[in-house]
Amino acid sequence: AMEGSAGARIREGDCAVLKRGEVFKAVPVLRRRKIIFEKQWFYLDNAIGHIYGTTFEVTNGGNLQPKQEVEETTTETKEAGTDNRNIVDDGKSQKLTHDDIKALKDKGIKGQEIVQQLIENSTTFRDKTEFAQDKYIKKKKKKYEAVITIVKPSTRILSTMYYAREPGKINHLRYDTLAQMLTLGNIHAGNKMIVMETCAGLMLGAVMERMGGYGSIIQMYPGGGPVRAATSCFGFPKPYFDNLHEFPLSKVHSLLSGTFSTETLPSDPEDNALVEEESNGLTEEKQTSLQETEEEPTTEAPMEINQAEEQETVDINAEDVEFKENKEKENKENVREKQMKQWERRKKLTETAALLREKNADGLIVASKFHPTPLLLSLLEFVAPSRPFVVYCQYKEPLLECYTKLRERGGVINLKLSETWLRNYQVLPDRSHPKLTMSGGGGYLLSGITVVLDKGKSDSSNLEALKMEEPSPKRCKVQDLHC
């Protein structure tokens, strides 16, 4: 089990992460719900109540059984060849046919035994080197032994999962870059953070996890409402959301210029939720079910309908009136509910605006698909002096422009533009080496620290004033800071 989740048990309604090899998938834990993962289908019913980090085997009928730890039986001095030069991959070395394997599976024979049979029926296995034999066993195990580990979601696991599964959703923010952002942004409990992200809520979740429910977060969002698909995967307890506020980007300008009002709100967040679902591929299912329902009525014979119609017309009218009355009642309730929701949103928005107006945030994190310069120049207004800010961008050029603009404007020190380099290693006895595939780019970070911006004078007169006051040796240093 992992740190923090040592004793946590899998409960119904949790969000859990399935792991097999290096592949992750986040799923809700629900009873009698078929889950397909890595070409395996199964139900999570049996996992409920077990500790996170347990490894399960998929048995027939899609049931999960906790896997018994089997001591790896070391065969006495395995026969192994010296090198692989004489092995020809002609596809004829395996005596078991596809149908034989299928027959074994249908009999309910365990994956472990199938692998054993494959080894025994392989004509070339003995001639392979020891390493090649290990590799062969590993490959076959992956194919025939259906084992799945259920782990508790965390920033590391979810960021790895998103980066591997759908990097586009998180603007190709690689997990090591995300870790850099949390460090550079000095994120800890009790902070008041401003987060602007279009990473499906992954960055937000990472900040929330690091803050542990203490402090407050203001999420700036574009469009109709904040997207938090990834945030919900973390499974945070309710209190974590008490100090999470949101504020629309479209209102930042009016807030800074003092013309802010809650009268003109962006469109309802409900509309936004639908858009988010579409990108998750849910709508395809909806569409198919709609088509099915449309087609059904045509199966009835048209003759019967006509005969039945005459008798029914009388009854329909009475029902109609009742139906209309109910509909009107419903409409009135809906309108009231909408007004309440609208009022709630306005109240929350006013509170958030008040928080931002204090201009004392402890940090700013930006990771979005938008150009960073205008975002940063406006959002930095809300950050207290001597606080860190970090901006992520998938490309270097926008950050270079941002860097220049900030230099001109002043009010920041320690400006750094960086890119982290990530290389994975295979660590095995006698064959440790860098993995052959390496990540091309994890994006770029611009980080710095805010300082009090002296708005009264322009930079040049500032330097003049310093020259006047300071003795010469110090003067050089001060100028160095400014250039």
Backbone hydrogen bonds, N-H to C=O, Kabsch-Sander energy under -0.5 kcal/mol:
donor,donor_aa,acceptor,acceptor_aa,energy
5,S,2,M,-1.4
8,A,5,S,-0.6
10,I,50,H,-3.3
13,G,29,V,-3.4
14,D,11,R,-1.8
16,A,14,D,-0.6
16,A,27,V,-2.8
17,V,151,V,-2.4
18,L,25,K,-3.3
19,K,149,T,-2.8
20,R,23,V,-2.3
23,V,20,R,-2.0
25,K,18,L,-1.8
27,V,16,A,-2.9
29,V,14,D,-2.9
30,L,28,P,-1.0
33,R,30,L,-0.7
34,K,32,R,-0.5
35,I,42,F,-2.7
37,F,35,I,-0.6
37,F,40,Q,-2.8
40,Q,37,F,-1.4
42,F,35,I,-2.0
43,Y,62,G,-3.1
44,L,30,L,-0.5
47,A,44,L,-1.6
48,I,44,L,-0.9
48,I,45,D,-1.0
49,G,10,I,-3.1
50,H,47,A,-2.3
52,Y,8,A,-2.5
53,G,150,I,-3.9
54,T,51,I,-1.4
56,F,148,I,-3.7
57,E,65,Q,-3.4
58,V,146,A,-2.5
59,T,57,E,-0.7
59,T,63,N,-3.1
62,G,59,T,-1.2
63,N,59,T,-0.5
65,Q,57,E,-2.6
67,K,55,T,-3.0
70,V,68,Q,-0.6
73,T,71,E,-0.6
74,T,72,E,-0.6
75,T,73,T,-0.7
78,K,75,T,-0.6
81,G,128,K,-2.6
87,I,84,N,-1.4
88,V,86,N,-0.6
89,D,87,I,-0.5
90,D,88,V,-1.8
95,K,93,S,-0.6
95,K,121,N,-2.2
101,I,97,T,-2.0
102,K,98,H,-2.2
103,A,99,D,-2.6
104,L,100,D,-2.2
105,K,101,I,-2.4
106,D,102,K,-2.7
107,K,103,A,-1.7
108,G,105,K,-1.9
109,I,104,L,-1.9
113,E,110,K,-0.5
114,I,110,K,-1.9
115,V,111,G,-2.5
116,Q,112,Q,-1.9
117,Q,113,E,-2.6
118,L,114,I,-2.5
119,I,115,V,-2.2
120,E,116,Q,-2.3
121,N,117,Q,-2.2
122,S,119,I,-1.3
123,T,93,S,-2.9
123,T,121,N,-0.6
127,D,124,T,-0.7
128,K,124,T,-1.0
128,K,125,F,-0.7
133,Q,129,T,-2.5
134,D,130,E,-2.4
135,K,131,F,-2.4
136,Y,132,A,-2.4
137,I,133,Q,-2.7
138,K,134,D,-2.6
139,K,135,K,-2.5
140,K,136,Y,-2.5
141,K,137,I,-2.7
142,K,138,K,-2.2
143,K,139,K,-1.4
144,Y,140,K,-2.8
145,E,141,K,-2.8
146,A,144,Y,-0.9
147,V,145,E,-1.6
148,I,56,F,-2.8
149,T,19,K,-2.7
150,I,54,T,-2.1
151,V,17,V,-3.1
151,V,149,T,-0.6
158,L,154,S,-3.0
159,S,155,T,-2.7
160,T,156,R,-2.0
161,M,157,I,-2.5
162,Y,158,L,-2.9
163,Y,159,S,-2.2
164,A,160,T,-1.8
165,R,161,M,-3.1
166,E,162,Y,-1.6
169,K,166,E,-1.3
170,I,166,E,-0.6
170,I,167,P,-1.0
171,N,168,G,-1.4
172,H,167,P,-3.1
173,L,170,I,-1.6
174,R,172,H,-0.9
174,R,442,G,-0.8
177,T,174,R,-0.6
178,L,174,R,-2.2
179,A,175,Y,-2.0
180,Q,176,D,-1.9
181,M,177,T,-2.1
182,L,178,L,-2.0
183,T,179,A,-1.7
184,L,180,Q,-3.3
185,G,181,M,-2.3
186,N,183,T,-1.7
187,I,182,L,-1.9
188,H,186,N,-0.5
190,G,214,Y,-1.4
191,N,188,H,-1.5
193,M,191,N,-0.6
193,M,216,S,-2.7
194,I,363,G,-1.9
195,V,193,M,-0.5
195,V,218,I,-2.6
196,M,365,I,-3.0
197,E,195,V,-0.5
197,E,220,M,-0.6
198,T,367,A,-2.2
202,L,199,C,-2.0
205,G,201,G,-2.2
206,A,202,L,-2.3
207,V,203,M,-2.2
208,M,204,L,-2.7
209,E,205,G,-2.8
210,R,206,A,-2.1
211,M,207,V,-1.9
212,G,208,M,-1.2
213,G,208,M,-0.7
214,Y,211,M,-2.0
216,S,191,N,-2.3
217,I,243,N,-2.5
218,I,193,M,-2.9
219,Q,217,I,-0.6
219,Q,245,H,-3.5
220,M,195,V,-2.6
220,M,218,I,-0.6
221,Y,247,F,-2.2
225,G,222,P,-0.6
228,R,226,P,-0.5
230,A,200,A,-3.5
231,T,200,A,-0.7
232,S,228,R,-1.7
233,C,230,A,-1.1
234,F,230,A,-0.6
234,F,231,T,-1.1
235,G,232,S,-0.6
240,Y,237,P,-1.7
241,F,238,K,-2.5
242,D,239,P,-1.3
243,N,239,P,-0.5
244,L,241,F,-1.4
245,H,217,I,-3.3
245,H,243,N,-0.6
247,F,219,Q,-2.5
249,L,221,Y,-3.0
251,K,248,P,-1.6
252,V,249,L,-1.6
253,H,249,L,-0.5
255,L,251,K,-2.1
256,L,252,V,-2.4
257,S,253,H,-2.2
258,G,254,S,-0.8
259,T,254,S,-1.9
260,F,254,S,-1.0
265,L,263,E,-1.1
271,D,268,D,-0.9
272,N,268,D,-0.8
273,A,269,P,-2.0
274,L,270,E,-1.4
275,V,271,D,-1.5
276,E,272,N,-2.1
277,E,273,A,-2.0
278,E,274,L,-2.3
279,S,275,V,-1.6
280,N,276,E,-0.6
280,N,277,E,-1.3
281,G,278,E,-2.0
282,L,277,E,-1.5
285,E,281,G,-0.5
285,E,282,L,-0.7
286,K,282,L,-1.5
287,Q,283,T,-3.1
288,T,284,E,-2.1
289,S,285,E,-2.2
290,L,286,K,-2.0
291,Q,287,Q,-2.4
292,E,288,T,-2.2
293,T,289,S,-1.9
294,E,290,L,-2.1
295,E,291,Q,-1.9
296,E,292,E,-1.3
298,T,295,E,-1.0
299,T,296,E,-2.3
300,E,297,P,-1.6
305,I,301,A,-0.9
306,N,302,P,-1.4
307,Q,303,M,-1.3
308,A,304,E,-1.9
309,E,305,I,-1.8
310,E,306,N,-0.8
311,Q,307,Q,-0.6
312,E,308,A,-1.2
312,E,309,E,-0.5
313,T,309,E,-1.3
316,I,312,E,-1.8
317,N,313,T,-1.1
318,A,314,V,-0.8
319,E,315,D,-1.8
320,D,316,I,-2.8
321,V,317,N,-1.7
322,E,318,A,-1.6
323,F,319,E,-2.8
324,K,320,D,-2.6
325,E,321,V,-2.4
326,N,322,E,-2.6
327,K,323,F,-2.5
328,E,324,K,-2.4
329,K,325,E,-2.4
330,E,326,N,-2.9
331,N,327,K,-2.8
332,K,328,E,-2.5
333,E,329,K,-2.5
334,N,330,E,-3.0
335,V,331,N,-2.8
336,R,332,K,-2.4
337,E,333,E,-3.0
338,K,334,N,-2.9
339,Q,335,V,-2.7
340,M,336,R,-2.8
341,K,337,E,-2.8
342,Q,338,K,-2.9
343,W,339,Q,-2.7
344,E,340,M,-2.9
345,R,341,K,-2.8
346,R,342,Q,-2.4
347,K,343,W,-2.5
348,K,344,E,-2.7
349,L,345,R,-2.8
350,T,346,R,-2.5
351,E,347,K,-2.2
352,T,348,K,-2.7
353,A,349,L,-2.7
354,A,350,T,-2.1
355,L,351,E,-2.1
356,L,352,T,-2.5
357,R,353,A,-2.5
358,E,354,A,-0.9
358,E,355,L,-0.6
359,K,356,L,-2.4
361,A,382,F,-2.4
362,D,192,K,-3.1
363,G,192,K,-0.7
364,L,388,P,-1.2
365,I,194,I,-2.6
366,V,390,V,-2.6
367,A,196,M,-2.7
368,S,392,Y,-0.7
375,L,371,H,-0.9
376,L,372,P,-3.0
377,L,373,T,-2.7
378,S,374,P,-1.8
379,L,375,L,-2.8
380,L,376,L,-2.6
381,E,378,S,-0.9
382,F,379,L,-1.7
383,V,380,L,-1.5
384,A,361,A,-2.2
386,S,450,T,-2.8
387,R,384,A,-0.5
389,F,448,G,-2.1
390,V,364,L,-2.4
391,V,446,L,-2.6
392,Y,366,V,-3.3
393,C,444,Y,-2.3
400,L,396,K,-1.9
401,E,397,E,-2.2
402,C,398,P,-2.2
403,Y,399,L,-2.6
404,T,400,L,-2.2
405,K,401,E,-2.5
406,L,402,C,-2.5
407,R,403,Y,-2.3
408,E,404,T,-2.4
409,R,405,K,-2.4
410,G,406,L,-2.7
413,I,449,I,-2.8
416,K,447,S,-2.8
418,S,416,K,-0.6
418,S,445,L,-3.1
426,Q,433,H,-3.0
427,V,425,Y,-0.6
428,L,426,Q,-0.6
431,R,428,L,-1.9
433,H,426,Q,-1.6
435,K,424,N,-3.2
444,Y,393,C,-3.2
445,L,418,S,-2.9
446,L,391,V,-2.6
447,S,416,K,-2.7
447,S,445,L,-0.5
448,G,389,F,-1.8
449,I,413,I,-2.5
450,T,387,R,-2.9
451,V,411,G,-2.6
454,D,452,V,-0.7
455,K,453,L,-1.2
462,N,458,S,-1.7
463,L,459,D,-1.9
464,E,460,S,-2.0
465,A,461,S,-2.5
466,L,462,N,-2.1
467,K,463,L,-2.4
468,M,464,E,-2.0
469,E,465,A,-2.0
470,E,466,L,-2.9
474,K,471,P,-0.5
475,R,471,P,-1.6
476,C,472,S,-1.3
477,K,473,P,-0.9
478,V,474,K,-2.1
479,Q,475,R,-2.3
480,D,476,C,-2.6
481,L,477,K,-2.0
482,H,478,V,-1.3
483,C,479,Q,-1.8
